Amino acid sequence: MGLLDLLPASLLGLKGLSPLQREGAKSSSTMHYQSSINDKPDISRKPSTLDLNGKKPSAYMDNPPK
């Protein structure tokens, strides 16, 4: 008996059914398309505080241990 045999009886499985398609994944959804054109709805993210703004980080070998 393999894992595929046990999957239909699993509490976490979908019993052979396909998961429902999310609204944003449907071809009729225009949320991302509209947002890229007119920013409605505003789904853009704020800039990351970890962003280096195109700068190259220092390499380990630029500052080796002594």
C-alpha positions as CSV (number, residue, x, y, z in Angstrom):
1,M,0.0,0.0,0.0
2,G,1.5,3.3,-1.1
3,L,0.9,6.9,-0.4
4,L,-1.5,7.3,-3.4
5,D,-3.6,4.5,-1.9
6,L,-3.9,6.3,1.4
7,L,-4.6,9.8,0.0
8,P,-8.4,9.3,-0.6
9,A,-8.9,8.3,3.1
10,S,-6.8,11.3,4.4
11,L,-8.5,14.0,6.4
12,L,-6.4,16.5,4.6
13,G,-7.1,15.2,1.0
14,L,-9.8,16.4,-1.3
15,K,-11.2,12.9,-1.8
16,G,-10.3,13.0,-5.5
17,L,-12.0,16.3,-6.2
18,S,-10.2,19.3,-7.7
19,P,-9.8,22.4,-5.6
20,L,-12.0,25.4,-6.4
21,Q,-10.5,28.1,-8.6
22,R,-9.9,31.4,-6.8
23,E,-11.6,34.5,-8.2
24,G,-8.3,36.1,-9.0
25,A,-7.2,33.1,-11.1
26,K,-10.2,33.1,-13.4
27,S,-9.8,34.6,-16.9
28,S,-12.8,36.9,-16.2
29,S,-10.8,38.6,-13.4
30,T,-9.4,42.0,-14.4
31,M,-8.1,43.1,-11.0
32,H,-4.4,42.8,-11.8
33,Y,-5.0,44.1,-15.3
34,Q,-6.9,47.1,-14.2
35,S,-4.5,47.8,-11.4
36,S,-1.5,47.9,-13.7
37,I,-3.3,50.5,-15.9
38,N,-5.1,52.8,-13.6
39,D,-4.0,51.7,-10.1
40,K,-7.6,50.8,-9.0
41,P,-7.6,48.8,-6.8
42,D,-4.3,49.9,-5.4
43,I,-2.6,46.5,-4.9
44,S,0.9,47.8,-5.2
45,R,3.3,47.0,-2.4
46,K,5.3,49.5,-0.5
47,P,9.1,49.4,-1.2
48,S,11.0,46.9,0.9
49,T,13.3,48.2,3.6
50,L,15.7,45.5,2.6
51,D,16.0,46.8,-1.0
52,L,19.5,48.1,-1.9
53,N,18.2,50.4,-4.7
54,G,20.4,48.7,-7.3
55,K,23.6,48.9,-5.3
56,K,25.8,45.8,-5.2
57,P,26.2,44.4,-1.6
58,S,29.7,44.1,-0.3
59,A,31.2,40.7,-0.9
60,Y,32.5,38.6,1.9
61,M,36.0,38.6,0.5
62,D,36.0,42.5,0.5
63,N,36.2,42.3,4.3
64,P,37.7,39.0,5.3
65,P,38.1,38.1,8.9
66,K,41.5,38.9,10.5
